[in-house]
Amino acid sequence: MAYALGLREITVNIHQSNAMRKLGTRNITELIRLSETLKRITHPKTSRGTFVTMAPT
């Protein structure tokens, strides 16, 4: 993910850790599930529960 965003891996890890701490999740799987749940609640008509993956070019 860091490469696709043009960021250093440590930067992504710090932001991920902060988000997990603030949202009360224990791992990345819980964070993604919570994100998808919140997306469905806030945007019920447009959310299909799909993920977009970014491969390095």
PyMOL commands that set and color helices and strands:
alter all, ss='L'
color gray80, all
select helices_A, chain A and resi 2-5+9-23+28-42
alter helices_A, ss='H'
color red, helices_A
deselect
rebuild
show_as cartoon
